[in-house]
Amino acid sequence: MKKYSICAALALLSFSSFGQDVNKLIKQKNVEHIIQTLTSDDMQGRATFTPGIEKAAQFIENEFKHIGLQPLPGNPDFRQNFTMLRTKPGTTQVTINNEAVPANRVIVQGSDAFNWTSAADVEVASIAAGQNLQNLYRTYARSNKKMLVLVDPSFEPLFSRLHDRIQQGSIRFDAAASQPIVFVLGNFDKVNTLSVNYQTKTDRPVLFNIAGMIPGKTKPDEYVIFAGHYDHLGILKPMQGDSIANGADDDASGTTAMITLAKYYKKLNNNARTLIFVAFTAEEIGEFGSQYFAKQINPDKAVAMFNIEMIGKPSKFGENSAFITGYERSDFGEILQRNLKGTQFKFYPDPYPAQDLFYRSDNASLARVGVPAHTISTDQIDVDQYYHTVKDELSTLDVANITSTIRAIALSSRSIVDGTDTPKRVAKLER
């Protein structure tokens, strides 16, 4: 690992009044073992629907068994299975103003097969050079409007990557049919005529979150959720001879934190509220695991969600720091920082508002139903050259940073776990 300079400061992260020394219960060598396993080439990047994610699921299940967690009520084991409708593009034929558009310049999002013969009832929008393609893509994809979105040619590299991902297939909940949205790369002054013929192939695969719990001692009907997503991108185009996107920071680091916190709280065994630990699937392709999970619990009983995402490198604020997305939405962050009084660790508001990070991870699924749900991260997302590449390897991470952040979460969560503090409820999200 690259940096261990913050180890000396970690001695400050202990509170004898909390019952145990967090530095002794959360050890760096154990953190490193978990993340080494999750990022091994044997798991082939943990892509959804692959043998690699099955291996990751089995590893997490075994960890939960060794820790002594219980399955969630109604589940015979730690798997939270659900079925999705998977659609894989077949043939796509698009003409605009009587000119055929090459198939590699077309992306169709969220639809069964369809045939358009005119633009009469199609809403036309555009994404101009300099705008945020990824954010606008998500916004339009969730709009449930019948749309044609024209994308400026300057986005060709990113558009090509999105196209390749969509060609691998998209998934949705079976009853969640939506209006088709067609993204086309190119310059068009005006759409006078339009035709789209789109054919698909479908099946219904099973996905699975891995979830366990420690029942609360005095407030068992109040839940505190600790989560990270264990899926990643799988096999990508080779880069310097490597094609496995191991997803070390995104999000083996967060999953490692979740497992480590489960071990920590099981050892303490003094939680007033019920603690739920969950590894979400399919975050990278639409946050489907967390969306399903949010429908399986009573959100009014969930008092807080700690979603942990990309904590493998020091934040822009320096060592012993992390940021919280949606900091202003509740007093969650204030509670956490209060519990860290006397330490060097500090939580900051999200410094990347333009990145829309609050909506780009699994916390959004719980926030949509009113849970004070936030993501804790340290990633410098605006300059991270390894994000979503095969270079997101364990060798690029700072395991000491992961360990110190896990310890800080353990300490900062204690008054929520013991029932002393309850974050303010938040308004349900509209998107």
Secondary structure, DSSP 8 states (H G I E B T S, - for coil): ----GGGGGGGGS--GGGSS-HHHHS-HHHHHHHHHHHTSGGGGGGBTTSHHHHHHHHHHHHHHHHHT-B--TT-SSSEEEEE-EEEEEEEEEEEETTEEE-GGGEEEES--SEEE--STT-EEEEE-TTS-HHHHHHHHHTS---EEEEE-GGGHHHHHHHHHHHHT-EEE-TT-----EEEEES--S----EEEEEEEEEE--EEEEEEEEE--SSEEEEEEEEEEE--B-EEEEEETTEEEE--IIIIIIHHHHHHHHHHHHHHH---SEEEEEEEES-TTTTSHHHHHHHHHS-GGGEEEEEEE---SS-BTTBSSEEEETTGGGSSHHHHHHHHTTTSS-EEEE-S-GGGTGGGSSTHHHHHTTT--EEEEE---TTT-TTTTSTT--GGGS-HHHHHHHHHHHHHHTHHHHTTS-----------
